[in-house]
Every structure is written in C-alpha cells, then in structure tokens.
C-alpha cells in the first residue's frame, strides 16, 4: 500500500473513532419569553397548587369519613330542638313529670303552658300552692323555661295570699331542666 493510502486510512479510522469536530456556532443569548408566557407558566403553577390543595382536602375528608363508625348515635336523634309540638319536647315532658303529683287544670302543648290546680301537702293542710309553667322556646335552654307559683295559707277559715320564696321557684326550674337534660341524654344513649 502506498504511503498516501496509509495516511488516508489512518485519517478515516480517526474520523470513525471520533466524530468530526464542528466549528462552534456563534453563541447567542436565548430569547426571553414574552410576558404572556410568564402568565401561562404562573397559571400552570396556580393550577398545580389548586389541584394539590384539592387533593389534600379530599384526602382529609376521606380520612375523617373513615373514622366514623355506625355504632355511634346520630346527633340529630336527640337534638335540643326535637319537637312535634309547639315547644321543646324534653322540657314539656320534664315539666309534666315534675308536676305529676299535682292536679292539672290546663295543659297546652302548642303554647307550652301547664297550669296546676291548688295543691295542699297532706303534711301541712293549712297551706296550698298553685304552679304555672311556661315553655317559651323550642330549644332546650335554661331561659326557655319560666315557672310562676302562688301560695295561700288558711287564716280564720279563709285562704289568704302569702309570698312564695324565690328559692322555691328556682328549685322547681332546676328540677325541670335537670329532668329535661336527663331525657335528652337517655335518648342519645338509647
């Protein structure tokens, strides 16, 4: 082989082993994206953030829902505002139970009024009491109940008005409210 062929073969082999070097292209700055492109990128970021937040909320809701069990009572079964009458049914039943030992003159479940007749304690027949209970609201609340009492004492064969101690009326209200709360608790437990 002639020497020129050997040199040619060597150059071809070198070219195969390494690609031919290209002259570097003149370096230019990449063009800046237009302002509109930034908005598109920002809206994509906002969308991604919104989707991430939505997924987190959905996951949290699923976790909360999975924690619920069927053996717990539902809150609306014994809500404080359960009524098929005009007033709170727990307060109504508690008031009737509390005053069940006295004769009733009037009961109005739609208006929430219970009026008793005069009641004389067998241990003290010279004194008698009359009670009026008003249920003012459909909610089970302390201010939804008003109790008024009248007291008379026998003097010289006639009944005379006598003052009622404020503690007596307060005690009656407390008894009715406690019974109403107990009725609600038993409805939740049962």
C-alpha angles and dihedrals in degrees: 000000000000118000093247090057090051091053091047091051090049092052092048091049091050090050092051092049094049125023117244113272114246122211109257115258115241108270113244129178115255112250116259114245114249121256090258091062090058090056091051090050091047092049089050090052091048091049091049091049091048092050091048092051092046091051090049092050092047090050092049091049091050091050092050091048092050090054092060117096131196096232093073118091117248114249095229092060091075102022115159090242101054109139141146089175128061095269140038107299095213092054091045095052092043092052092049092048092048094051096038092110091061125073111255121225100178136010122180113177094183093052094035097233127140118181121185129203121241111294124198118196109235089225091056110028093170092072130059135182136204121196132198119192120193122190106202105183144031092236124088097243135134093241091054091074130071125180124191124184134190124199131196131184128202114246122171092343096309133096113245126191114253131185120265117222113245089227090063093058091043091050091052091050091050092050092050093046092048091051091048091052090048090051090052092048091050090051090053094046095043 
